[in-house]
Amino acid sequence: MEFEFRSREKVAQLMRRGVSVSSPLTLEVGEEVPLSRIASKGVKIYPGCRIYGEKTVIAEGVQIGSEGPVTLENCQVGPMVELKGGYFRDSVFLARSSMGSGAHVREACILEEEASGAHCVGLKQTILFPFVTLGSLINFCDCLMAGGRSRKDHSEVGSSYIHFNYTPDGDKSTPSLLGDVPRGVMLNQPPIFLGGQGGMVGPLRMGFGNVVAAGTILRKDIPRDSQMVVGETRRGSTGSFVPYGYAHLGRILRNNILYLANLVALDHWYRHVRQPFFQSMELGSLLYEGAADKLALARKERTKRLMAMVQNVPETHEKCRCTKKSGKSPCQLHDHMHAVCELFTATFEDSKERELGERFWVAMEEHGGHTGEGYIHVMQGLPQEISQQGVRWLHHIVGSLCRKAGSLLSSFELFDNRNISSS
């Protein structure tokens, strides 16, 4: 009864501040929720919703629960976002993004501007760049997806799509990179299309502009751009299952390292490019803090999962080479993986990164920079030569980290200029 009384008092305070609450008796607001982080202008909360968490932020124009009850817990919700029904926890939703009814969005997700999902979409540890659109009945955890130039020219995932992110050995070192950060943030790349009733087996990476036919299950990387992919029917077979066999260990390591390097590049992008745009918005600094926190959580998750996978690799694995007839020898995989993971949790900076970054920031400022036009408008208006400077800066971050990780795992021959440039 005491909690119910305090919740009703908070609801009354929200209504006095101008928040539209269509059914006050069905709205529950946790006593830890700071009302100062909930805007009043244009915010509408429909019946049956619950709002919890001391880190919750709700910006102007947000609509919550228009298609069904919503539970919102420690999420940072940007302006004009629509969360129509479902459960949302520890995630960030930037301007005009939306999720349909039956959504299940858990920790460390970032939906950037105008990204969207229809009904019954499950996400966790997922980052969607602007305009990316998900159909209905989708499970798309542990992915980063870019591509697309506008709301009418966007990357799309068809209905009933699955990202298979859990292996028979019980590990989740399976993040998939669709597009990449250095080119994707420029909002000038062709969209990716994943046809419905399909799926992909992580960890997988894919270039921009690829079209995958409906019903296709992807099991191999498609790093080249602008490919048409039609799945082949797999012939049935039965054989012995070998636990922790990791037949494609080098590829698993490569794709995890590329994913982590792209997360670092995205963190730099948020800190140096996106942050000033947030600061010009009401509650924007809190939205930025939320996004930065989710990127840190994403790196923590990926390094944790990678370490767990490596611990499962037998010392007798043919590519591990831990043992020889003459006795135990040093093992790069087991001995160096902790150092590899530290590359992605430490702050990355070198003289060339600073030089390339400053060159891009100056060019961007001279072109109009962080004006009142908004992030999407500014990025869409950048000339190609300035965008290319930004790509070179972020690509240097990705390439440097991949080469450092590759040198620690040199026996695997993970990286060369070709497979880094197609990351």
C-alpha positions as CSV (number, residue, x, y, z in Angstrom):
1,M,0.0,0.0,0.0
2,E,2.8,2.4,0.8
3,F,4.5,1.8,-2.6
4,E,1.2,2.3,-4.3
5,F,0.6,5.6,-2.5
6,R,4.1,6.9,-3.5
7,S,3.6,5.7,-7.1
8,R,0.3,7.6,-7.3
9,E,1.9,10.7,-5.9
10,K,4.6,10.5,-8.6
11,V,2.0,10.0,-11.3
12,A,0.1,13.1,-10.0
13,Q,3.4,15.1,-10.1
14,L,4.0,14.0,-13.7
15,M,0.5,15.1,-14.7
16,R,0.9,18.5,-12.9
17,R,4.0,19.0,-15.0
18,G,2.1,18.4,-18.2
19,V,2.7,14.7,-19.0
20,S,-0.3,13.2,-20.6
21,V,-1.3,10.0,-18.6
22,S,-4.5,8.5,-20.1
23,S,-5.2,6.1,-17.2
24,P,-3.4,7.3,-14.0
25,L,-4.6,4.5,-11.9
26,T,-2.9,1.9,-14.2
27,L,0.5,3.7,-14.3
28,E,3.2,2.6,-11.9
29,V,6.3,4.7,-11.3
30,G,9.1,3.5,-9.1
31,E,10.1,5.7,-6.2
32,E,13.7,5.7,-7.5
33,V,12.7,7.3,-10.8
34,P,13.8,11.0,-10.9
35,L,11.0,13.0,-12.4
36,S,13.4,15.7,-13.4
37,R,14.6,13.3,-16.1
38,I,11.1,13.0,-17.6
39,A,10.2,15.8,-20.0
40,S,6.7,17.2,-20.0
41,K,6.3,18.5,-23.6
42,G,4.4,16.1,-25.7
43,V,5.1,13.0,-23.5
44,K,2.1,10.6,-23.5
45,I,1.8,7.4,-21.4
46,Y,-1.0,5.0,-22.2
47,P,-2.7,2.6,-19.8
48,G,-1.0,-0.3,-18.1
49,C,2.6,1.0,-18.1
50,R,5.4,0.7,-15.5
51,I,8.4,2.9,-15.3
52,Y,11.4,1.9,-13.1
53,G,15.0,2.8,-12.6
54,E,17.1,5.7,-11.3
55,K,18.8,6.1,-14.7
56,T,15.5,6.3,-16.7
57,V,15.3,9.3,-19.1
58,I,12.3,10.2,-21.2
59,A,12.7,13.2,-23.6
60,E,10.0,15.3,-25.2
61,G,7.4,13.9,-27.5
62,V,7.9,10.3,-26.3
63,Q,4.9,8.0,-26.5
64,I,4.8,4.8,-24.4
65,G,2.3,2.0,-24.6
66,S,0.1,3.0,-27.6
67,E,-0.4,-0.7,-28.6
68,G,-0.1,-2.4,-25.3
69,P,1.4,-2.2,-21.8
70,V,5.1,-1.2,-21.5
71,T,7.6,-1.9,-18.8
72,L,10.5,0.5,-19.0
73,E,13.5,0.0,-16.7
74,N,16.7,2.2,-16.7
75,C,16.3,3.1,-20.4
76,Q,17.3,6.5,-21.9
77,V,14.6,7.4,-24.4
78,G,15.2,10.3,-26.9
79,P,12.8,12.8,-28.4
80,M,9.8,11.6,-30.4
81,V,10.4,7.9,-29.7
82,E,7.5,5.4,-29.7
83,L,7.7,2.3,-27.6
84,K,4.4,0.8,-28.4
85,G,4.3,-2.3,-26.2
86,G,6.6,-4.7,-24.4
87,Y,9.6,-4.8,-22.1
88,F,12.6,-2.5,-22.3
89,R,15.6,-2.6,-20.0
90,D,19.1,-0.9,-19.9
91,S,18.9,0.4,-23.5
92,V,19.0,3.6,-25.4
93,F,16.5,4.8,-28.0
94,L,17.5,7.9,-30.0
95,A,15.2,10.4,-31.8
96,R,12.2,9.0,-33.7
97,S,13.2,5.3,-33.2
98,S,10.3,3.0,-32.5
99,M,9.4,-0.6,-31.4
100,G,6.1,-2.3,-31.9
101,S,4.0,-4.3,-29.4
102,G,5.4,-7.4,-27.9
103,A,9.0,-6.1,-28.0
104,H,11.6,-7.6,-25.7
105,V,14.7,-5.3,-25.6
106,R,17.3,-6.1,-23.0
107,E,20.6,-4.6,-21.9
108,A,23.2,-2.8,-24.0
109,C,21.0,-2.1,-27.0
110,I,21.3,1.2,-28.9
111,L,18.6,2.1,-31.5
112,E,19.9,5.2,-33.3
113,E,17.7,7.8,-35.0
114,E,14.6,6.4,-36.8
115,A,15.7,2.8,-36.4
116,S,12.6,0.6,-35.8
117,G,11.1,-2.8,-35.1
118,A,7.6,-4.1,-35.8
119,H,5.8,-6.4,-33.4
120,C,7.4,-9.2,-31.3
121,V,11.1,-8.3,-31.8
122,G,13.7,-9.6,-29.4
123,L,17.0,-7.7,-29.0
124,K,20.0,-7.8,-26.6
125,Q,23.5,-6.4,-27.0
126,T,22.3,-5.0,-30.4
127,I,23.2,-1.8,-32.1
128,L,21.1,-0.5,-35.0
129,F,22.3,2.5,-37.0
130,P,19.9,5.2,-38.2
131,F,17.0,4.0,-40.4
132,V,17.6,0.3,-39.9
133,T,14.2,-1.5,-39.9
134,L,13.3,-4.8,-38.4
135,G,10.1,-6.7,-39.4
136,S,8.0,-8.8,-37.1
137,L,8.8,-12.0,-35.1
138,I,12.5,-11.4,-35.1
139,N,15.3,-12.5,-32.7
140,F,18.3,-10.3,-33.5
141,C,20.6,-10.4,-30.4
142,D,24.4,-9.7,-30.6
143,C,24.5,-7.8,-33.8
144,L,25.6,-4.4,-35.1
145,M,23.8,-3.4,-38.3
146,A,24.5,-0.3,-40.4
147,G,23.7,0.7,-44.0
148,G,21.2,3.1,-45.6
149,R,21.1,6.8,-46.5
150,S,17.6,7.8,-45.3
151,R,14.3,6.6,-44.0
152,K,13.3,5.7,-47.6
153,D,16.6,4.0,-48.3
154,H,17.3,1.8,-45.3
155,S,18.7,-1.5,-44.2
156,E,16.0,-4.0,-43.5
157,V,15.6,-7.4,-41.8
158,G,12.6,-9.4,-43.0
159,S,10.0,-10.9,-40.7
160,S,10.7,-14.2,-38.9
161,Y,14.5,-13.7,-39.0
162,I,16.9,-15.2,-36.5
163,H,20.4,-14.5,-35.6
164,F,21.7,-17.8,-34.2
165,N,23.9,-16.6,-31.3
166,Y,24.3,-19.6,-29.1
167,T,26.4,-22.6,-30.0
168,P,26.0,-26.3,-29.1
169,D,29.1,-25.9,-26.9
170,G,27.2,-23.3,-24.9
171,D,29.3,-20.2,-25.7
172,K,28.2,-16.9,-27.2
173,S,31.3,-15.6,-28.9
174,T,29.0,-15.0,-31.8
175,P,28.6,-11.3,-32.6
176,S,27.7,-10.4,-36.2
177,L,28.9,-7.3,-38.0
178,L,26.6,-6.2,-40.8
179,G,28.3,-3.3,-42.6
180,D,30.9,-1.6,-40.5
181,V,31.3,1.5,-38.2
182,P,33.8,3.6,-40.3
183,R,31.6,3.8,-43.3
184,G,28.3,3.2,-41.7
185,V,28.3,6.3,-39.5
186,M,28.6,8.5,-42.6
187,L,25.1,7.5,-43.7
188,N,26.1,7.3,-47.3
189,Q,26.3,3.5,-47.8
190,P,23.9,1.3,-49.7
191,P,21.4,-0.6,-47.5
192,I,21.6,-4.3,-46.5
193,F,18.6,-6.5,-47.1
194,L,18.1,-9.8,-45.2
195,G,15.1,-11.6,-46.6
196,G,12.4,-13.0,-44.2
197,Q,12.1,-16.5,-42.9
198,G,15.9,-16.6,-42.9
199,G,18.8,-16.4,-40.4
200,M,22.5,-16.2,-39.9
201,V,24.9,-18.3,-37.7
202,G,27.1,-15.9,-35.8
203,P,29.8,-14.7,-35.7
204,L,29.3,-13.5,-39.3
205,R,30.3,-10.3,-41.1
206,M,28.8,-8.8,-44.2
207,G,29.5,-5.9,-46.6
208,F,27.2,-3.0,-47.5
209,G,24.6,-3.3,-50.3
210,N,24.1,-7.1,-50.0
211,V,20.8,-8.6,-50.7
212,V,20.0,-12.0,-49.2
213,A,17.1,-14.0,-50.6
214,A,14.2,-14.9,-48.3
215,G,14.6,-18.3,-46.5
216,T,18.4,-18.2,-46.7
217,I,20.5,-19.3,-43.7
218,L,23.9,-17.6,-43.8
219,R,26.8,-19.7,-42.4
220,K,29.7,-17.9,-44.2
221,D,31.0,-14.4,-44.2
222,I,30.1,-12.1,-47.2
223,P,32.6,-9.3,-46.7
224,R,32.3,-8.0,-50.3
225,D,29.7,-5.2,-51.0
226,S,26.7,-5.4,-53.3
227,Q,26.3,-9.2,-53.6
228,M,23.1,-11.1,-54.3
229,V,23.0,-14.2,-52.0
230,V,20.7,-17.1,-52.5
231,G,20.9,-19.9,-50.0
232,E,21.6,-23.5,-51.0
233,T,19.7,-26.4,-49.6
234,R,21.9,-28.3,-47.3
235,R,22.1,-32.1,-47.8
236,G,21.0,-34.0,-44.7
237,S,23.7,-35.9,-42.8
238,T,24.4,-37.6,-39.5
239,G,27.8,-37.9,-37.8
240,S,29.6,-37.8,-34.6
241,F,29.4,-34.5,-32.6
242,V,32.8,-33.4,-31.2
243,P,32.4,-31.0,-28.2
244,Y,34.6,-28.0,-28.3
245,G,35.9,-28.9,-31.8
246,Y,35.9,-25.3,-33.1
247,A,36.5,-26.3,-36.7
248,H,36.7,-22.6,-37.7
249,L,38.6,-21.2,-34.7
250,G,40.6,-18.7,-36.7
251,R,37.4,-17.2,-38.3
252,I,35.7,-17.0,-34.9
253,L,38.6,-15.1,-33.4
254,R,38.9,-12.8,-36.4
255,N,35.2,-11.9,-36.4
256,N,35.1,-11.3,-32.6
257,I,38.2,-9.0,-32.8
258,L,36.8,-7.1,-35.8
259,Y,33.5,-6.6,-33.9
260,L,35.4,-5.3,-30.8
261,A,37.5,-3.0,-32.9
262,N,34.4,-1.5,-34.5
263,L,32.9,-1.0,-31.0
264,V,36.0,1.0,-30.1
265,A,35.7,3.1,-33.3
266,L,32.0,3.8,-32.5
267,D,32.9,4.9,-29.0
268,H,35.4,7.4,-30.5
269,W,32.7,8.6,-32.8
270,Y,30.3,9.2,-30.0
271,R,32.8,11.0,-27.8
272,H,34.3,13.3,-30.5
273,V,31.5,13.7,-33.0
274,R,28.1,12.9,-31.5
275,Q,28.5,14.3,-28.0
276,P,28.2,18.0,-29.1
277,F,24.9,17.2,-30.8
278,F,23.6,15.6,-27.6
279,Q,24.6,18.7,-25.6
280,S,22.4,20.9,-27.6
281,M,19.3,18.9,-26.7
282,E,17.1,18.9,-23.6
283,L,18.3,16.0,-21.5
284,G,20.9,15.3,-24.2
285,S,23.8,14.9,-21.8
286,L,21.9,12.1,-20.1
287,L,21.2,10.4,-23.4
288,Y,24.9,10.6,-24.3
289,E,25.9,9.2,-20.9
290,G,23.4,6.3,-21.5
291,A,24.8,5.6,-25.0
292,A,28.4,5.7,-23.7
293,D,27.5,3.3,-20.9
294,K,25.9,0.9,-23.4
295,L,29.0,0.9,-25.6
296,A,31.1,0.1,-22.5
297,L,28.7,-2.7,-21.6
298,A,29.0,-4.1,-25.1
299,R,32.8,-4.2,-25.0
300,K,32.6,-5.9,-21.6
301,E,30.2,-8.5,-22.9
302,R,32.2,-9.3,-26.0
303,T,35.5,-9.7,-24.2
304,K,33.8,-11.8,-21.5
305,R,32.3,-14.1,-24.1
306,L,35.6,-14.3,-26.0
307,M,37.5,-15.3,-22.9
308,A,34.9,-17.9,-22.0
309,M,35.2,-19.4,-25.4
310,V,39.0,-19.6,-25.3
311,Q,38.9,-21.4,-22.0
312,N,36.8,-24.1,-23.7
313,V,39.3,-24.6,-26.5
314,P,41.2,-27.8,-25.8
315,E,45.0,-27.5,-25.4
316,T,45.3,-30.2,-28.0
317,H,43.3,-28.2,-30.7
318,E,45.1,-28.4,-34.0
319,K,45.3,-24.6,-34.3
320,C,46.1,-24.0,-30.7
321,R,49.4,-26.0,-30.6
322,C,49.7,-26.0,-26.8
323,T,51.4,-29.3,-26.7
324,K,54.1,-31.0,-28.7
325,K,55.7,-34.4,-28.4
326,S,58.7,-32.8,-26.7
327,G,56.5,-31.4,-24.0
328,K,54.4,-28.3,-23.4
329,S,55.2,-25.2,-25.4
330,P,53.9,-21.6,-25.1
331,C,50.4,-21.1,-26.4
332,Q,49.5,-17.8,-28.0
333,L,45.7,-18.4,-27.6
334,H,45.6,-19.3,-24.0
335,D,48.6,-17.2,-22.9
336,H,47.8,-14.0,-24.8
337,M,44.0,-13.8,-24.9
338,H,43.8,-11.7,-21.8
339,A,46.2,-9.2,-23.4
340,V,44.1,-9.2,-26.6
341,C,41.0,-8.4,-24.6
342,E,42.7,-5.6,-22.8
343,L,43.3,-3.9,-26.1
344,F,39.6,-3.2,-26.3
345,T,38.9,-2.2,-22.8
346,A,41.8,0.3,-22.5
347,T,41.6,3.8,-24.0
348,F,42.9,3.7,-27.6
349,E,45.0,6.7,-28.7
350,D,48.0,7.3,-30.9
351,S,49.5,10.2,-32.8
352,K,48.0,9.2,-36.1
353,E,44.6,8.7,-34.6
354,R,44.7,12.2,-33.2
355,E,46.0,13.7,-36.4
356,L,43.3,12.0,-38.6
357,G,40.6,12.8,-36.0
358,E,41.5,16.4,-35.8
359,R,41.6,16.8,-39.5
360,F,38.1,15.4,-39.8
361,W,36.7,17.5,-37.0
362,V,38.2,20.7,-38.4
363,A,36.8,19.9,-41.9
364,M,33.4,19.1,-40.4
365,E,33.3,22.3,-38.4
366,E,34.2,24.4,-41.4
367,H,31.4,22.8,-43.3
368,G,28.9,23.7,-40.7
369,G,29.7,21.4,-37.8
370,H,27.5,21.0,-34.9
371,T,24.9,23.5,-35.9
372,G,21.3,23.5,-34.9
373,E,20.4,21.4,-37.9
374,G,20.7,18.1,-36.1
375,Y,23.0,15.1,-36.4
376,I,21.2,13.3,-39.3
377,H,20.9,16.5,-41.4
378,V,24.6,17.3,-40.9
379,M,25.9,13.8,-41.7
380,Q,23.7,13.6,-44.8
381,G,25.0,16.9,-46.0
382,L,28.7,16.2,-45.6
383,P,30.7,16.3,-48.9
384,Q,32.3,13.0,-50.0
385,E,35.8,14.3,-49.4
386,I,35.0,15.1,-45.7
387,S,33.2,11.8,-45.2
388,Q,36.3,10.0,-46.5
389,Q,38.4,11.8,-43.9
390,G,36.2,10.5,-41.2
391,V,36.3,7.0,-42.7
392,R,40.1,7.1,-42.7
393,W,40.2,8.2,-39.1
394,L,37.9,5.4,-37.8
395,H,39.4,2.8,-40.1
396,H,42.8,3.6,-38.6
397,I,41.4,2.7,-35.2
398,V,39.9,-0.5,-36.4
399,G,43.0,-1.5,-38.3
400,S,45.4,-0.6,-35.6
401,L,43.6,-2.7,-33.0
402,C,43.2,-5.6,-35.3
403,R,46.9,-5.6,-36.2
404,K,47.9,-5.4,-32.5
405,A,45.6,-8.3,-31.7
406,G,46.8,-10.2,-34.7
407,S,50.4,-9.9,-33.6
408,L,49.6,-11.4,-30.2
409,L,48.0,-14.3,-32.1
410,S,50.4,-14.4,-35.0
411,S,50.2,-18.2,-35.4
412,F,46.6,-17.9,-36.5
413,E,47.4,-15.4,-39.3
414,L,44.2,-13.5,-38.7
415,F,44.6,-10.3,-40.5
416,D,46.0,-8.7,-43.6
417,N,45.1,-5.4,-45.3
418,R,42.4,-7.1,-47.3
419,N,40.3,-8.6,-44.5
420,I,40.7,-5.5,-42.3
421,S,39.7,-3.1,-45.1
422,S,36.5,-5.2,-45.7
423,S,35.6,-5.1,-42.0
